[in-house]
């Protein structure tokens, strides 16, 4: 069953990589879709993780995957900052809904 746990971690990493690619292209709709995909995978992982545990090698692989996911996330946040600032400015000006 460890393979299924690692599968979920790898699928989440793949989704985060797609999210980063979309953010680099300023395709925020695609970022949102990838984020929703990740949320589903995370819930599936949580369910699976309640029933199975990883051994030492699998935990090491998980750690490497998590590091890459966090790196992707940091890059996505960096790329999203200007867009988020723009949204905040439009909301303050009352233009966001128009």
Secondary structure, 3 states (H helix, E strand, C coil): CHHHHHHHHHHHHHHHHHHHHHHHCCCHHHHHHHHHHHHHHHHHHHHHHHHCCCCHHHHHHHHHHHHHHHHHHHHHHHHHHHHHHHHHHHHHCCCCCC
